[in-house]
Amino acid sequence: MPNPLPERTQRLVVVGLIAALAGFGIYFSLGGFGDDRTEEAAAPPRDPATAGEESSSSVPGALATVAPSPIPTTAAEDLDVLGWFPFSEEEFQAAGATAQGFTEAYGTIDYAQDPEVYYAAMEALATEEYAEVLSDVNRAGAFWAEMSEAEAVAEGRAEVREIRTFGADSVTFVVTAQSITATGNDEFDEDLGDFAVTVVRERGTWAVFDFQPAGAGQFGEE
C-alpha cells in the first residue's frame, strides 16, 4: 500500500511524537496531574477539640484557647492556718508537753537522792542517744553538781513560750524554766532562763533530742 505522507513529513511526525512523550514523562516525574484535595483526604482527620491547642502550642508564648479552670480560693477569715503545718493541733500539744515535762524534770532536784533518780526523770522523755549524755558536765550534770553542792531541794517549773522552728518530724520550742528552791530555812525562786528544747517524733511519740540555753543558737534537729 503506498504511503500517503511524504518521507520528510513522516520524519517530522515521529520527532513530534518523541518530543511529546518526553514532555509527558518529565511532567509526571514532577508530580503532575496531582490533586491537593486528594492529599488532604489521605491525611488523618484532626480532632477539633485539640486543634486550638496544637496551634497555640506551636507558637511560643501564645495564650491557651481552652477555657481556664480557676482554683478555689478561701476568704482570709476562713483560712485554716493549722492546715499549713506538718502537725495537727494535738501533735503540737503532745510535743510541747514533752518539752515542758523535760524542762520541769531538769529543774527538780533533791540533793539527798541518788543522782540517777534525777537523770532518770529526764531520760524517760529523751531519745536513746540523748539519754546517754544527759549526765555530762556540760549538760544536766553541771546543774546537778551545782545544786547538790548547795544541798538544795528544788521543784522545777516550766512554760512553753513559743515555737522557734519545726521540720517534718521535729519541733523546737522556747521554754522558760524555774526552780523553786529550799536551802536551809530560806526558800526562794530561781529563774533558770529560757531553753531551746528540740523534740522529735520517735516510734509514734515525742522525745527530747536536744536541750540547751535558748541563746546558744539551736535551731532544730540538724
HELIX and SHEET records of a PDB file:
HELIX    1   1 GLU A    7  SER A   29  1                                  23    
HELIX    2   2 ASP A   36  ALA A   42  1                                   7    
HELIX    3   3 PRO A   48  SER A   57  1                                  10    
HELIX    4   4 ALA A   76  ASP A   78  5                                   3    
HELIX    5   5 VAL A   81  TRP A   84  5                                   4    
HELIX    6   6 GLU A   89  GLY A  107  1                                  19    
HELIX    7   7 PRO A  115  GLU A  123  1                                   9    
HELIX    8   8 GLU A  128  ALA A  131  1                                   4    
HELIX    9   9 ALA A  140  GLU A  149  1                                  10    
HELIX   10  10 ALA A  214  ALA A  216  5                                   3    
SHEET    1   A 5 ILE A 109  ASP A 110  0                                        
SHEET    2   A 5 VAL A 153  PHE A 166 -1                                        
SHEET    3   A 5 SER A 170  THR A 183 -1                                        
SHEET    4   A 5 ASP A 186  GLU A 202 -1                                        
SHEET    5   A 5 THR A 205  PRO A 213 -1                                        
END                                                                             
